[in-house]
Amino acid sequence: MEIIRGTTQKPATSELLAAVATDAFGSEDGVLYIGYPILSSADGRETIDALWISKDRGLIAIQMVEGREVGNFEESQDELASLLEAKLLPHRALKAGRHLKSPPKTITFAPLATEFYSDDNYILANKETIIKAIKGIEWTTPELYEPSLSIIQSISTIRKTLSPRKITREQSHGSALKALEDSIANLDSRQSQAVIETVDGVQRIRGLAGSGKTIILALKAAYLHAQNPHWKIAVTFNTRSLKNHFNHLIDTFVRDQTGSRPNENLQVINAWGAPGGATRTGIYYQFCAENGATYFDFRSAKAKYGFDGAFRGVVEAALNEVPHPRKLFDAILVDEAQDFDPAFLRMCYASLDEKRRLVFAYDELQSLTESSLPPVEEIFGLREDGTAEVALPFNADGSSSHDIILEKCYRNSRPILTTAHALGFGIYRDVDPKLGTGLVQMFDRPELWEEVGYEVEAGALRDNNQVTLVRPTRSSPEFLEAPGQVEPLLQKIQFPSELDQAQWVASQIEKNLREDDLRPEDIIVINPNPLTTNKQVGPIRKILFERGIQSHVAGVDTDSDIFFKPEEGSVAFTGIFRAKGNEAGMVYIVNAQDCFESFSGVGRVRNQLFTAITRSKAWVKILGHGPNMAKLTEEIEKIEANDFKLKFKYPDAPLRKKLRVVNRDRSADEQRALRRSKSSLSDMAADLAAGRLQPEDFSKEDIDLLKKLLGPQ
C-alpha cells in the first residue's frame, strides 16, 4: 500500500488515515492518495480528501472531518460519489451497459466522532472503527484496478487524444507498439510521489531517459494549477521542440482535472525568450524586463561571451546587475536541467517568492559525466553564516519528497538501454594504450549506477575492481522487450557507401508505413551531427519523395517548436539536439560512424550516440559506413556477446581525472586552436622532410620538451 501525499487542509486526520493504511493494510496492493484527485463540479473544482484504490477494496472516496460535528455526511457522500462516477463513466473499460461495473464506495472518517454508522450506501467511521469499516468493503472485480488507476492519474486521457492505430495484422510492428502502450498504463509510486507531493523549497527529480520526467512535470504543473489557479507558474525546458508537447500535455491534464483550460497564470515558456508577446517570452527575458537588467539576444550574447558561453554569460550578468530581484513566479518547473548552466537555476530560484518552489528534473546519465549537475549546495551557494542556501532534507527511512530518483525506465528495454550506456561509457571499446582502458568517461560516485537502476551481479563498484552490472526486471520491466518478437530490438548495419545507406533506409521506411502498421510519428531518423543533418539526410528524403512519402527536417522545414507533423503524414528527420526529449517506436540512426571517435571530444560524440539510441520505445537501427562503422559494429557485437551486461574495471580517481581531461568536450575556441596547432605541426614536419628546416634550427630545450610531451608512439 503506497501512500501519496498531496496538498491537504486536514493534516491530522490525513496522517491518522495513512497510519491505518500502513499498519492494517500494508500488504495489500494499492495506493492511498491524500489531497488527490481534483475533480470538476458545477461549482468549480473539488479536491477529494483521500482516495483509496486497491485490488481488494476497489475505489473508496474518503471525506475527512477534523472535529466532532459530522453534519449531513450522507449528502456529502452523495456529492463525492457523483463527482467520482462522472470521472469514471466516460471510460468503456469500467462500464457494463450504461452503468459502472463496480461503483466507488464512500466513507466519512471523523476520528473524534462518537458514533459509527454503516449500511449499503453510507459509512461513518471514527478512530476506533475505521479499520472495521474498510475491511467490510470487498471488491469482486480486481481486473478493474489497473484501468481505474490509469484514469485517476489522468494517464488514460493522453492516449485518448492520440490518433488511433490502424492494425491490419496481429504480428505487425504497429500491433506490438499498441500492446506496449497498453502495458505502460499507470505511474509507479515514485512517479506519483513526484507529481503529487508538493514541497516548499527546491525539489529535484532525477532519472534516466524514458523514466517519465516530462510527463511528471506536466502532471505536476496541472496539479499545482488546479489547486492554486491564482499562482503564477512557469514550465521551461531546453529543447524548443518540447514546447508544443508540453502545451498539449498540460492542457489535457488541466481539462481532465478541472473541466476547463488552464488560465494565463500557467505559462509554458522558453528559457531565453525575446520581446514579442506570450509565444516568444522566456524566463531570462522576463527577468531582465521586470528588473530593468540589460537584455542580450543570442547574436549580441555570442559576440560578447562566445558561442558556448552565451547563455551562461548573459544570465550571470543579469544576476550580478540585479542583487535583489522582484518576485516573478510562485513556482517554476524546469525540464532537461542537465542542459542548463547552474546559473540559470539560480535565476529561477531568485525569481520566486519566499517559498522558493523550484522543481527541476534531469537525466542523471544524459551528459555521461560524474553528474550532469553539481550538488544543490554548490548550485545555490552559501548564506552569509556559511550554511547552504539550499539543502534537500531526507526522512528517517532515507526517502525524500525533495529529492526523488526514478530508477525505472519505461521507454527503453534492457538491451537498448544497456547498449546505449555501454557505447556512451566505452565499456567494450578497444583499450587506449596511453590510458590502459577503453573507457571514455565514468562517474566519480559509483553508487549512481545503483541509484538509476543497475545491480551488481559480480565484483564490486570500487576503485580498481572488476564489476558486472545488470538491469533487473524491477528497473527494466520485461514487457518492454516484447516488440523483439516482431523484429530484433537492435540492429547494426555497415554499408559500402552513404548512397547504399540512403537507399536501404528509404526502403525500410516505406515498408514500415505500408506493411508494418506504423504511423509517420512512430519513426524518427537521427543524424547525430547537428551541423550536417540537413545535407546528409537529403538523399534519403529525395528517395522517399519519389515514392510518395512526405518528410521534414525538424526545426528546418518546421517552426522551432514543432517536431512531429502527424496531420501531414510526414516522417521526422533530425539532428541530435532537436531529438532530445522526443521518442518513437522506430529509430534509425544514420552515419553512426561519426560517433566512434572525434578530435573535438570523444565524450561529445559518444553522448550523441547514447542520446539517439535512448529515443526509441522499441526498435533501434544503428547504421553507417566506412572503417569507423566497422569498429563500432565490433563494439556492439561485444555488448551482445556479454548478454547486454556491463563488465569493466572501475577506474581509480587518477584515471577518472585523466578520462575527463582526455575525452571532455572541447570548446569551439579550443577546437580552432587544435586545428591551427595540427596544421602548424604538419607544416613543420613537411619542412623538415624537404630540408627547408634543419634540426639545429630548434633549441635543445624545445626538442627535449616535444619528446617528453609526445612520449613513445
C-alpha positions in Angstrom: 0.0 0.0 0.0 1.7 3.2 -1.2 0.9 6.5 0.5 1.0 9.5 -1.9 0.5 12.8 -0.1 -0.8 15.8 -1.9 -1.9 19.2 -0.5 -4.4 18.8 2.3 -6.2 21.2 4.7 -6.7 18.3 7.2 -3.2 17.1 8.1 -4.0 15.4 11.5 -6.8 13.2 10.1 -4.7 12.5 6.9 -1.8 11.2 9.0 -4.0 9.1 11.1 -5.5 7.5 7.9 -2.0 7.0 6.4 -1.0 5.2 9.6 -4.1 2.9 9.4 -3.3 2.1 5.8 0.3 1.3 6.6 -0.3 -0.8 9.7 -3.5 -2.7 8.9 -3.4 -2.9 5.1 0.3 -2.5 4.2 0.4 -5.9 2.5 -2.4 -5.1 0.1 -1.6 -4.0 -3.4 -2.9 -0.4 -3.8 -2.5 3.3 -3.4 -3.8 5.8 -0.8 -3.9 9.3 -2.3 -4.3 12.2 0.1 -5.5 15.5 -1.3 -5.9 13.9 -4.8 -7.5 13.8 -7.3 -9.1 17.2 -8.2 -12.5 16.8 -9.8 -14.6 19.1 -11.8 -18.0 20.1 -10.4 -20.8 22.5 -11.2 -19.4 24.9 -8.5 -15.9 24.8 -9.8 -13.3 22.2 -8.7 -13.3 19.9 -5.7 -10.3 18.1 -4.1 -11.1 14.7 -2.7 -9.7 14.4 0.9 -8.5 10.9 0.2 -8.9 8.2 -2.4 -8.2 4.6 -1.6 -7.6 2.3 -4.6 -6.7 -1.4 -4.1 -7.3 -4.7 -5.7 -9.0 -5.9 -2.5 -11.2 -2.9 -1.8 -11.7 -1.1 -5.1 -12.2 2.6 -5.1 -13.1 4.3 -1.8 -13.6 8.1 -1.7 -13.0 9.3 1.9 -14.3 12.5 3.3 -12.4 13.7 6.4 -13.8 15.6 9.4 -11.3 17.1 11.8 -13.8 18.0 14.6 -16.6 16.1 16.3 -19.5 17.5 14.3 -20.1 15.4 11.1 -23.1 17.3 9.8 -25.1 15.9 6.9 -22.4 13.3 6.0 -24.9 11.4 3.7 -25.4 14.4 1.5 -21.6 15.0 1.4 -21.0 11.4 0.4 -23.7 11.6 -2.3 -21.9 14.5 -3.9 -18.5 12.8 -3.6 -19.8 9.6 -5.3 -21.4 11.6 -8.1 -18.2 13.5 -8.8 -16.1 10.4 -8.9 -18.6 8.4 -11.0 -18.7 11.3 -13.5 -15.0 11.0 -13.9 -15.1 7.2 -14.4 -18.3 6.8 -16.6 -16.8 8.0 -19.9 -14.4 5.1 -19.9 -15.8 2.0 -21.6 -13.4 -0.4 -19.8 -15.2 0.3 -16.5 -18.8 0.1 -17.7 -21.4 -2.6 -18.3 -24.1 -1.0 -20.4 -24.9 2.4 -19.0 -23.5 1.8 -15.5 -20.2 1.3 -13.8 -19.3 -2.4 -13.2 -18.2 -1.5 -9.7 -19.3 1.9 -8.4 -16.9 3.5 -5.9 -17.7 3.4 -2.2 -17.7 6.4 0.2 -16.6 6.8 3.8 -16.8 9.7 6.2 -13.8 9.4 8.5 -14.2 11.6 11.7 -11.7 10.3 14.3 -13.3 12.3 17.1 -16.9 11.3 16.4 -18.7 9.1 19.0 -20.9 7.2 16.6 -20.3 4.5 13.9 -22.8 4.0 11.1 -22.8 1.7 8.1 -25.4 0.5 5.5 -25.2 -0.4 1.8 -24.7 3.3 0.8 -23.2 5.2 3.7 -20.4 4.7 6.2 -19.4 6.9 9.1 -16.3 5.8 11.0 -14.2 7.1 13.9 -10.7 6.3 15.1 -11.8 3.0 16.7 -14.0 1.8 13.8 -12.1 2.9 10.6 -10.3 -0.4 10.2 -13.5 -2.4 10.5 -15.2 -0.1 8.1 -12.6 -0.6 5.4 -12.3 -4.3 5.9 -16.1 -4.5 5.4 -15.6 -3.4 1.8 -14.7 -6.1 -0.7 -14.2 -5.9 -4.4 -15.1 -8.6 -6.8 -13.6 -7.1 -9.9 -9.8 -6.8 -9.3 -9.2 -6.7 -13.0 -10.5 -3.1 -13.0 -7.7 -2.0 -10.7 -5.2 -1.1 -13.4 -7.6 0.8 -15.7 -9.1 2.7 -12.7 -5.7 3.7 -11.5 -4.8 5.0 -15.0 -7.9 7.1 -15.2 -7.4 8.6 -11.7 -3.8 9.5 -12.7 -5.1 11.1 -15.9 -2.7 9.0 -17.9 -5.6 7.4 -19.9 -6.5 10.9 -21.2 -3.3 11.3 -23.0 -3.9 8.1 -25.1 -7.4 9.2 -25.9 -6.0 12.3 -27.6 -3.6 10.4 -29.8 -4.6 9.4 -33.3 -5.8 5.7 -33.3 -3.7 3.0 -34.7 -5.0 1.0 -37.7 -3.9 -2.6 -37.2 -4.1 -4.8 -40.3 -2.4 -7.9 -38.8 -1.8 -9.3 -35.4 2.0 -9.7 -35.5 2.8 -6.3 -37.1 5.1 -3.6 -35.7 2.0 -1.4 -35.0 0.3 -4.2 -33.1 3.4 -4.6 -30.9 3.6 -0.9 -30.2 -0.1 -0.8 -29.3 0.4 -3.7 -26.8 3.4 -1.9 -25.4 1.5 1.3 -24.9 -1.4 -0.6 -23.2 1.1 -2.1 -20.8 2.5 1.3 -19.8 -0.8 2.3 -18.3 0.0 3.7 -14.9 2.5 5.8 -13.0 4.6 3.9 -10.5 4.8 5.0 -6.9 7.9 7.1 -7.4 6.4 8.9 -10.3 3.1 9.5 -8.4 5.1 10.9 -5.5 6.9 13.3 -7.8 3.7 14.5 -9.3 1.5 15.0 -6.2 3.8 15.6 -3.3 4.4 19.4 -3.2 7.1 20.8 -1.1 8.1 24.3 -0.2 11.6 24.9 -1.4 13.6 23.1 -4.1 12.6 19.7 -5.4 15.0 17.7 -7.5 13.7 14.8 -9.8 16.4 12.6 -11.3 16.0 9.7 -13.7 17.1 8.0 -16.9 15.8 8.9 -20.3 12.4 7.3 -20.5 11.6 7.4 -16.8 8.7 9.7 -17.3 10.2 13.1 -16.2 8.4 15.2 -18.9 5.0 13.5 -18.1 5.6 14.0 -14.4 6.4 17.8 -14.8 3.3 18.3 -17.0 1.1 16.5 -14.5 2.7 18.4 -11.6 2.1 21.7 -13.3 -1.5 20.8 -13.9 -2.0 19.6 -10.3 -0.4 22.8 -8.9 -2.5 25.0 -11.2 -5.7 23.1 -10.4 -5.0 23.5 -6.6 -3.9 27.1 -6.9 -5.3 28.8 -10.1 -4.0 32.2 -8.8 -0.4 31.1 -8.7 1.9 32.2 -11.5 3.5 29.0 -12.6 6.2 28.7 -15.4 7.3 25.5 -17.1 10.5 25.8 -19.1 12.9 23.5 -20.9 16.0 23.5 -23.2 14.7 21.8 -26.4 12.4 24.1 -28.3 10.6 21.2 -29.9 9.2 20.2 -26.5 7.1 23.3 -26.2 4.1 22.0 -28.2 4.4 18.7 -26.4 4.3 20.4 -23.0 1.4 22.6 -24.0 -0.6 19.6 -25.2 0.1 17.5 -22.1 -0.7 20.3 -19.6 -3.8 21.4 -21.4 -5.0 17.8 -21.4 -4.3 17.2 -17.7 -5.8 20.5 -16.6 -9.0 19.9 -18.6 -9.2 16.4 -17.2 -9.0 17.6 -13.6 -10.9 20.9 -13.7 -13.1 20.7 -16.8 -11.6 23.9 -18.2 -8.4 25.1 -19.9 -5.6 26.5 -17.9 -5.7 30.2 -17.4 -3.0 32.8 -18.2 -1.2 32.2 -14.9 0.2 28.9 -16.1 2.9 29.6 -18.8 4.9 27.1 -20.9 7.8 29.4 -21.9 11.3 29.3 -23.3 14.4 29.6 -21.1 15.9 32.5 -23.1 13.0 34.3 -24.6 12.7 37.6 -26.5 10.3 40.5 -27.0 7.1 39.7 -29.0 4.4 38.5 -26.6 3.4 35.3 -24.9 4.7 33.0 -27.7 8.3 34.4 -27.6 8.8 35.3 -23.9 11.2 33.4 -21.6 12.5 33.2 -18.1 15.6 35.3 -18.8 13.7 37.9 -20.9 11.1 38.4 -18.2 13.8 38.6 -15.5 15.5 41.4 -17.5 12.3 43.2 -18.4 10.8 43.2 -14.8 14.1 44.1 -13.1 15.5 46.6 -15.5 18.5 44.5 -16.4 20.4 44.6 -19.7 18.9 42.1 -22.2 21.0 40.3 -24.8 19.7 38.4 -27.8 21.7 35.4 -29.0 23.7 37.3 -31.6 24.9 40.0 -29.1 25.5 37.4 -26.4 27.6 35.3 -28.7 29.7 38.3 -29.7 30.3 39.1 -26.0 30.6 35.7 -24.4 31.3 33.3 -27.3 29.1 30.6 -28.7 29.5 28.1 -25.9 29.2 30.6 -23.1 26.5 32.9 -24.5 23.6 31.9 -22.2 25.6 31.4 -19.1 27.3 34.8 -19.7 24.0 36.8 -20.1 22.4 35.0 -17.1 25.3 35.7 -14.8 25.5 39.3 -16.0 21.8 39.8 -15.2 22.1 38.3 -11.8 25.1 40.5 -11.0 23.2 43.5 -12.2 20.2 42.8 -10.0 21.2 41.8 -6.5 17.6 41.9 -5.2 15.2 40.6 -8.0 11.5 41.0 -8.0 9.2 38.0 -7.5 8.0 36.8 -10.9 6.5 33.4 -10.2 5.1 31.3 -7.4 6.5 28.1 -8.9 8.9 27.2 -11.7 9.3 23.7 -13.2 12.5 23.1 -15.3 12.8 20.1 -17.6 16.2 18.9 -19.1 18.0 20.8 -16.3 21.2 18.9 -17.2 21.4 21.1 -20.4 21.4 24.3 -18.4 24.3 26.0 -16.6 23.7 26.2 -12.9 23.4 30.0 -13.2 20.0 29.5 -14.9 18.7 27.5 -12.0 19.9 30.4 -9.7 18.0 32.8 -11.8 14.8 30.7 -11.5 15.4 30.5 -7.7 15.9 34.2 -7.4 12.6 34.8 -9.4 10.4 33.0 -6.8 8.7 34.2 -3.7 10.0 33.2 -0.2 8.6 29.7 -0.6 11.1 29.0 -3.4 9.1 26.4 -5.1 11.6 25.3 -7.8 11.3 21.8 -9.3 14.0 20.7 -11.7 14.2 17.4 -13.5 17.2 15.9 -15.2 18.7 12.8 -16.7 21.4 11.5 -14.3 23.3 9.9 -17.2 22.5 12.3 -20.1 25.8 14.0 -20.1 27.7 10.8 -19.1 29.9 12.6 -16.7 30.3 12.5 -12.9 26.9 14.1 -12.6 25.1 16.2 -15.1 24.6 18.9 -12.5 26.6 19.8 -9.3 25.1 19.2 -5.9 22.4 21.8 -4.8 24.8 23.2 -2.2 27.2 24.1 -5.0 24.5 25.3 -7.4 22.8 27.7 -5.0 25.8 28.6 -2.8 26.1 29.6 0.9 24.4 32.1 3.1 26.3 34.8 5.0 26.5 32.5 8.0 28.2 29.8 6.0 25.2 27.4 5.8 23.9 26.1 2.5 21.2 28.2 0.8 19.5 25.0 -0.3 19.6 21.6 1.3 17.4 18.6 0.4 16.1 17.1 3.6 15.6 13.3 4.0 13.2 11.2 6.0 14.4 8.8 8.7 14.0 5.9 6.2 16.2 7.7 3.7 13.4 8.7 1.4 12.8 12.3 0.4 10.0 14.3 -1.2 12.7 16.9 -2.0 14.9 14.5 -3.9 13.2 11.8 -6.0 15.1 9.3 -8.0 13.2 7.5 -10.8 15.0 4.2 -11.2 12.5 2.6 -13.6 12.8 3.2 -17.3 9.5 2.9 -19.2 10.8 3.8 -22.7 13.9 1.7 -23.4 14.1 -2.0 -23.0 17.0 -3.6 -21.1 19.0 -4.5 -24.3 18.6 -1.0 -25.8 19.4 0.9 -22.6 22.5 -1.1 -21.7 23.8 -0.8 -25.2 23.4 3.0 -25.0 25.3 3.1 -21.7 28.0 0.6 -22.9 28.7 2.7 -26.0 28.4 6.0 -24.1 30.9 5.0 -21.5 33.1 2.9 -23.9 32.7 -0.2 -21.7 33.8 -2.5 -24.6 35.9 0.0 -26.6 39.4 -1.2 -27.5 42.0 -0.3 -24.9 43.8 3.0 -25.4 47.4 2.1 -24.8 48.1 5.6 -23.3 45.3 5.2 -20.7 45.3 1.4 -20.2 41.5 1.4 -20.6 38.9 1.8 -23.3 36.6 3.7 -21.1 35.6 7.1 -22.4 34.3 8.5 -19.0 33.0 7.4 -15.7 31.1 8.5 -12.6 33.1 9.7 -9.6 30.3 8.4 -7.4 29.9 4.7 -8.1 26.6 4.4 -6.2 25.0 6.4 -9.0 24.9 3.2 -11.1 22.7 1.6 -8.4 20.6 4.7 -7.9 19.5 4.7 -11.6 18.5 1.0 -11.5 21.6 -1.1 -12.1 22.5 -4.0 -9.9 25.9 -5.6 -9.1 25.9 -9.2 -10.4 29.6 -9.8 -9.7 32.6 -7.9 -8.3 32.3 -4.6 -6.6 31.7 -0.9 -7.5 35.1 0.2 -6.1 38.3 1.6 -7.5 40.3 -0.9 -9.5 37.7 -3.6 -9.0 36.2 -5.7 -11.8 32.4 -5.3 -11.8 29.5 -6.8 -13.7 26.3 -4.6 -13.8 22.9 -5.8 -14.9 19.5 -4.2 -15.1 16.9 -6.3 -13.1 13.3 -6.5 -14.0 12.3 -4.1 -11.2 14.0 -1.3 -13.1 13.7 -2.6 -16.7 10.3 -4.4 -17.0 10.3 -7.4 -19.2 7.3 -6.4 -21.2 9.4 -3.6 -22.8 11.2 -6.4 -24.7 8.0 -7.8 -26.3 8.5 -5.9 -29.6 11.6 -8.0 -30.1 9.2 -10.9 -31.1 8.3 -8.9 -34.3 11.8 -7.8 -35.2 15.1 -7.7 -33.3 15.2 -4.7 -31.0 18.7 -3.7 -32.0 20.3 -3.9 -35.4 23.7 -2.6 -36.6 24.5 -2.5 -40.3 27.6 -1.3 -42.1 27.0 -0.2 -45.7 29.5 0.1 -48.5 28.6 3.7 -49.1 26.4 6.6 -48.0 24.2 6.0 -51.0 23.6 2.4 -50.1 22.6 3.5 -46.6 20.2 6.0 -48.0 18.5 3.5 -50.3 18.1 1.0 -47.5 16.7 3.4 -45.0 14.2 4.8 -47.6 13.0 1.2 -48.4 12.6 0.3 -44.7 10.6 3.4 -44.0 8.3 2.7 -47.0 7.8 -0.8 -45.6 7.1 0.5 -42.1 4.4 2.7 -43.4 2.8 0.4 -46.0 3.2 -3.0 -44.4 4.1 -2.7 -40.7 1.2 -0.7 -39.4 3.5 2.1 -38.3 2.4 5.8 -38.5 4.8 8.6 -39.6 5.0 9.8 -36.0 6.3 6.3 -35.0 9.5 6.9 -36.9 12.5 9.2 -36.3 15.6 9.4 -38.5 18.5 10.8 -36.5 21.8 12.1 -37.9 24.0 12.6 -34.8 25.9 15.6 -36.2 23.5 18.6 -36.0 25.7 20.7 -38.3 25.5 18.3 -41.2 22.0 16.9 -40.8 20.2 18.9 -43.5 22.7 17.9 -46.1 23.3 14.3 -45.1 19.6 13.3 -44.9 18.9 14.8 -48.3 19.5 11.6 -50.3 17.1 9.6 -48.1 14.4 12.3 -48.3 14.7 12.5 -52.1 14.1 8.8 -52.5 11.1 9.0 -50.1 9.7 11.9 -52.0 10.0 10.0 -55.3 8.0 7.2 -53.6 5.2 9.5 -52.5 6.3 9.7 -48.8 6.4 13.1 -47.1 9.2 14.0 -44.7 10.6 17.1 -42.9 13.7 18.1 -41.0 12.5 19.2 -37.6 13.3 22.9 -36.9 14.4 23.5 -40.5 11.2 22.7 -42.5 9.1 23.4 -39.4 8.8 26.0 -36.7 11.3 25.5 -33.9 8.6 24.4 -31.5 7.4 21.6 -33.8 8.9 18.1 -34.1 6.3 15.7 -35.5 3.7 16.6 -38.2 1.2 13.7 -37.9 -1.6 15.7 -39.5 0.5 15.9 -42.7 1.7 12.2 -42.6 5.3 13.4 -42.6 8.3 11.4 -41.2 10.7 13.4 -38.9 14.4 13.7 -39.7 16.5 15.5 -37.1 19.9 16.3 -35.6 20.6 15.1 -32.1 19.8 18.3 -30.2 16.2 18.5 -31.5 15.7 14.8 -31.0 16.2 15.2 -27.2 13.0 14.9 -25.3 11.2 13.1 -28.1 10.6 9.4 -28.7 9.3 7.0 -31.3 8.8 3.3 -31.8 11.3 3.0 -34.7 14.6 5.0 -34.6 17.1 5.0 -37.5 20.5 6.4 -36.5 22.3 7.2 -39.8 26.1 8.0 -40.1 26.7 6.4 -36.7 30.4 6.1 -37.7 30.8 9.8 -36.8 30.1 8.7 -33.1 33.0 6.3 -32.9 35.6 8.9 -32.2 36.3 12.6 -32.8 39.1 15.1 -32.3 36.5 17.5 -30.9 36.0 15.2 -27.9 35.1 11.5 -27.7 32.7 12.2 -24.9 30.6 14.5 -27.1 30.1 12.1 -30.0 29.6 9.2 -27.6 26.9 11.2 -25.8 25.3 11.9 -29.2 25.0 8.2 -29.9 23.8 7.5 -26.3 21.0 10.1 -26.7 20.0 8.9 -30.1 19.6 5.3 -29.0 17.5 6.3 -26.0 14.9 8.0 -28.2 13.5 4.6 -29.0 10.5 2.9 -27.4 11.1 -0.3 -29.3 13.5 -0.7 -32.2 16.8 0.9 -33.0 18.9 0.6 -36.1 22.5 1.8 -35.9 23.7 2.5 -39.4 26.8 3.8 -41.0 29.7 3.2 -43.4 33.5 3.2 -43.5 36.1 1.8 -41.2 34.8 3.5 -38.1 31.4 1.9 -38.6 33.3 -1.5 -38.7 34.9 -0.7 -35.4 31.6 0.4 -33.9 29.9 -2.8 -35.1 32.6 -4.8 -33.4 32.0 -2.9 -30.2 28.2 -3.6 -30.3 28.9 -7.3 -31.0 30.9 -7.4 -27.7 27.9 -5.9 -25.9 25.6 -8.6 -27.4 28.1 -11.4 -26.6 28.1 -10.3 -23.0 24.2 -10.6 -22.9 23.8 -6.8 -22.5 25.7 -6.7 -19.2 28.3 -4.1 -18.3 31.6 -5.7 -17.4 34.5 -3.4 -16.7 37.2 -2.4 -14.2 36.1 0.5 -12.2 38.8 3.2 -12.7 40.5 4.8 -9.7 40.5 8.6 -9.1 43.7 9.4 -11.1 42.3 7.6 -14.1 38.9 9.2 -13.8 40.6 12.6 -13.8 42.5 11.6 -17.0 39.3 10.4 -18.7 37.7 13.8 -18.0 40.7 15.7 -19.4 41.3 13.4 -22.5 37.7 12.8 -23.5 36.0 16.0 -22.4 34.2 18.2 -24.9 36.5 20.9 -26.3 35.1 24.4 -26.7 34.8 26.0 -30.2 37.9 28.1 -29.4 39.9 25.1 -28.3 38.9 23.2 -31.4 40.1 26.1 -33.6 43.4 26.3 -31.7 43.8 22.5 -32.1 43.3 22.8 -35.8 45.9 25.6 -36.1 48.4 23.6 -34.0 48.0 20.4 -36.0 48.3 22.4 -39.2 51.5 24.1 -37.9 53.0 20.8 -36.8 52.2 19.2 -40.2 53.9 22.2 -42.0 56.9 21.9 -39.7 57.2 18.1 -40.4 56.9 18.7 -44.2 59.6 21.5 -44.0 62.0 19.2 -42.1 61.4 16.3 -44.6 62.1 18.7 -47.5 65.2 20.2 -45.9 63.7 23.6 -45.6 64.2 23.3 -41.9 67.1 21.6 -40.1 67.0 20.1 -36.6 69.6 22.5 -35.4 67.2 25.3 -36.2 65.4 24.3 -33.0 66.7 24.7 -29.5 67.6 21.6 -27.5 65.1 22.6 -24.8 62.2 22.7 -27.4 63.3 19.3 -28.9 63.5 17.7 -25.4 60.1 19.2 -24.4 58.5 17.8 -27.5 60.0 14.4 -26.9 58.7 14.4 -23.3 55.2 15.6 -24.2 54.7 13.3 -27.2 56.3 10.3 -25.5 56.9 6.9 -27.2 54.5 6.4 -30.1 
